[in-house]
Amino acid sequence: MRAGTSPNSSSCSAWRSEAGPGVRCSCPRPRGGSANSISTTDVPVLPNAGDYTIGVSIGTPPQPLLLNLDTGSDLVWTQCQPCLSCFNQRFPLYDPSQSSTYSPLACSSKLCRALPLSACHAQCLYLYGYGDNSIAIGTLASEAFTFGSSNNVTVPNLGFGCGFLNGGLFNNESGIAGFGRGSLSLISQLGVGKFSYCFISYDDDDSKSSTLMLGSAADLNGSATAVRSTPFVLNPSQPTFYYLSLDGITVGTTRLPIPKSAFVLQRNGTGGVIIDSGTAITQLTTVAYKLVRSAFLSQVKPPVANATAEVFDLCFSLPSSPSAKVDVPKLIFHFEGADMDLPHENYMYQDSTVGLMCLAMFDSGDESSTIGNFQQQNMHVVYDLDNQKLSFAPARCDQL
């Protein structure tokens, strides 16, 4: 479809024709629903150049959106017509004038008061920023959102941002779906006690996708022996984020001598470790990263390559023979009560076209650490808000 025009077919048909063969869609009539029925639906999740997007629809009649699934922020927003400055996106801009259920929210509304930065000019205006310096500016409103690719459920009156001035690092998505812990987030507004995702690999072909599960549907299907759980840690200074208690890291057979204080959440709210679906590559606080880097440097046999060939800090030259086997040491994150034993594909990025294998990890440059989505590939991850814990298990994400 051409950006700036209203879709003339159902949003499900648009999904099938434009989002690619990985989206399974039988185009039923959307049925009315509420947060209580959201667990019956299937929300498609697709990789998108370092991010993962969910397919939803907005308005009456529904207009299709691709939104980044971001557990590191709260606001749900999409680009809107008329737009002063918008980045390119796959689907047409959402047009509130074509929806019978669009309604701006008052400045006195609870969601407007929850915005970190807002202004009142007849309507509630917001400015929302991100760690990568992307920004979104627009009007806070409410709308009907339709979830599901084959079993649609429509939830009315969800608060969202109608963005008319947006910029930053985006790649054809329509906006962002915040899944953080704050009241503005999609998960908070839906009122469900847990959700889960399972990210297919970055390099999987277009025929594959996975599913976001909400409410009672968000259960791990792995055997009890494969499931690991660790409690969330609350940070009153940064209430949006999902903090975890990371006790240490093992590379190969060596538990690294990282001081436990490196990962501790400080009383002033700094430091700590978060898990974030909206961050691509894991970032470790400097003292931890240096020890991890040094361990891989000493344990990986191929020669170190010129790091300028890739964005990563540490790369190795692959053997010229494609059949040559390269031994990669194990990487284990030791969370409180749960070891995350990562497959090597989740921390060693391999590019055979340039003959490089790189450690997919960065120095955060400060006291904080973030577990990114590259490290979460092919892992079913459950955010259990009712029981304040994160659970995870290895999975074939496209087969759940």
Salt bridges, closest charged atoms under 4 A:
ASP204 OD1 - LYS208 NZ 3.89
ASP219 OD1 - LYS194 NZ 2.74
ASP247 OD1 - LYS260 NZ 3.78
ASP313 OD2 - ARG293 NE 2.48
ASP327 OD1 - LYS325 NZ 2.79
ASP339 OD1 - HIS334 ND1 2.87
ASP341 OD2 - LYS330 NZ 3.07
GLU345 OE2 - HIS344 NE2 3.40
